[in-house]
Amino acid sequence: MKIYKSFITFICLGVLFSFTQSTPKFTSEAKNIEEMRKLITVSLSTNSKRYANNENMFFNATDLMHDKGEKETPKYPASQCESQPSYMYYGLVIAFDRKNAYWNDGSFFRNDEFKNNFKNIAGKDPIKEIKKMKSGAEFRFFNGDALENAMDKLLPQTNDQLQNIPYQKIYDITLKDYFAESCEIIKIALQDRKLFNKLSADYLKKAMKNEGFDGQNYTYDCVEKIFKQEIQKKCLPNKAEMRILGMLMRRQCDGSLKNVLNSLKKVLQRFDNATFEKYKNAF
């Protein structure tokens, strides 16, 4: 099983898109925090016009196109409901690695451009260590401090703007419902912390020692042990419990879970205080 499709980036970094009050033109390579905020914003939170929630709100982002033959079109902020976390993850990586990461998992976290752009913001490499699983696949141990530091640097204020669109309005359209429902799943997943810790430890042990270990199948079994009844979802896609639980267990394994949850709370406290108050003591 490939571990690179981690839900970590949706929860912790997927919300790093940011807005500034100036509106300089996008560049093909992000050289500073301001430009990276713009790249992440448009790469993560938009779709073409047919998916737009509000066709009066759009970003001029022609320079973000990877395919030079692609028709120029504005990008509209759109709800990410029903989107798979992996697509948000790709969007984030594409923003950090403008040259090589277009749906190319081999370059994720390895390419010098990605590392340099991330380290320029966070001061540290996002990967702490890479271990080989018995199957030969990689288990990537994230640097929790680096992830949280990147969030602190890139998270804007609610009234900051990108091309005259307030960040708060963009958040409300794109991720507010997604995050609220995610919090409910996280709360349930961590209610029995002893069970969660045991399942996480077994995940790592089996991944390192069993050649036939399948992380996805293992996580499915864990979902049945933790979630006693189906969660009603209006926004999250199918199998969201499995995807979120898998992320939580892997981040427990590499020690970055605390940083991930801290980062989520920072987003909620700033942009959705009602949800923050509801879950601030739940995890």
C-alpha positions, -999 to 999 in steps of 0.1 A, spaced: 0 0 0 13 34 -9 14 58 21 19 90 1 -19 96 -2 -20 108 34 -50 126 47 -24 147 67 -21 172 40 -59 179 39 -62 183 76 -30 202 84 -17 217 52 -48 216 30 -60 247 46 -28 267 41 -42 285 11 -41 322 21 -50 357 9 -32 390 8 -46 425 2 -23 431 -28 -29 413 -61 3 408 -80 4 384 -109 9 347 -102 44 334 -110 54 299 -121 77 295 -91 68 306 -56 97 325 -41 81 338 -9 53 332 15 29 357 -2 32 340 -36 29 305 -20 -3 315 -3 -18 324 -37 -6 293 -54 -21 271 -26 -53 290 -25 -61 286 -61 -47 251 -65 -67 238 -35 -100 256 -33 -112 262 -68 -129 245 -98 -139 257 -132 -170 277 -138 -194 247 -141 -187 239 -105 -187 274 -92 -207 282 -60 -208 319 -70 -199 329 -105 -194 364 -94 -163 353 -74 -133 341 -93 -95 343 -95 -74 352 -125 -49 324 -123 -39 316 -159 -3 311 -149 -12 282 -127 -20 260 -157 4 230 -160 -8 221 -195 3 250 -217 -23 240 -243 -51 242 -217 -76 269 -225 -73 299 -203 -101 301 -178 -107 318 -144 -109 296 -113 -139 298 -90 -140 291 -52 -161 260 -49 -174 237 -21 -150 207 -16 -179 185 -4 -177 150 -19 -140 156 -29 -116 129 -20 -88 140 4 -63 127 -21 -73 153 -47 -67 181 -22 -34 165 -13 -24 166 -50 -35 202 -52 -13 211 -23 18 193 -36 13 209 -71 14 243 -54 47 235 -37 63 218 -67 55 237 -99 78 217 -121 73 180 -114 44 172 -92 15 171 -117 -1 138 -106 33 124 -102 35 106 -69 72 98 -74 82 134 -69 61 141 -38 83 152 -9 114 143 -28 118 170 -54 142 198 -45 116 224 -55 91 210 -31 116 208 -3 131 242 -9 97 259 -10 85 242 21 117 248 41 117 284 30 84 287 48 87 263 77 125 263 82 125 225 83 120 195 59 84 182 61 97 146 63 116 135 95 124 100 84 115 74 57 113 38 67 110 8 44 81 -14 52 85 -52 49 66 -50 15 92 -26 2 69 4 3 78 36 22 64 47 55 70 84 57 74 100 92 63 136 90 80 164 110 52 176 132 69 208 142 76 217 106 40 211 96 26 233 124 52 260 118 41 261 81 5 265 92 15 294 116 33 312 88 7 308 61 -26 310 79 -41 344 72 -65 366 90 -102 364 83 -104 398 66 -73 393 44 -82 392 7 -71 376 -25 -82 397 -55 -108 414 -33 -124 382 -20 -122 379 18 -106 348 31 -136 342 55 -160 340 25 -137 316 7 -134 293 37 -172 293 43 -177 282 7 -150 257 3 -141 239 36 -164 249 64 -188 220 61 -160 196 53 -140 204 84 -171 204 107 -180 168 97 -143 158 99 -142 169 135 -170 146 144 -152 116 129 -119 126 147 -138 129 180 -152 94 177 -119 80 166 -101 93 196 -128 87 223 -112 55 234 -76 66 233 -63 33 247 -79 14 218 -67 40 193 -31 38 206 -31 0 204 -45 -1 169 -19 25 158 10 6 174 -2 -26 157 -4 -7 124 32 2 126 44 -32 138 26 -50 111 37 -26 84 74 -31 94 73 -69 99 46 -84 76 54 -85 39 17 -89 30 5 -60 51 -22 -39 35 -28 -7 53 -61 0 37 -76 -34 47 -62 -30 82 -78 4 85 -112 -10 74 -110 -35 102 -102 -7 127 -132 13 115 -155 -16 124 -139 -17 159 -142 21 165 -173 33 147 -202 13 161 -227 30 139 -227 48 106 -221 85 107 -246 106 88 -226 127 63 -239 155 41 -205 168 29 -178 142 33 -173 115 6 -178 78 11 -152 60 32 -143 92 50 -141 74 83 -115 50 69 -95 78 53 -95 100 84 -88 71 108 -59 60 87 -44 94 88 -48 97 125 -31 63 131 -2 70 108 4 104 125 2 87 159 29 63 146 53 91 135 46 114 165 30 143 145 -6 138 155 -5 165 182 8 190 157 -19 181 132 -47 185 157 -33 217 170 -32 231 134 -68 220 128 -79 238 160 -61 270 149 -80 270 117 -113 264 134 -107 290 161 -101 316 135 -126 308 109 -154 287 125 -155 295 162 -188 276 167 -172 243 155 -140 251 175 -161 255 207 -179 223 201 -148 202 196 -120 221 214 -119 196 243 -128 165 222 -93 159 208 
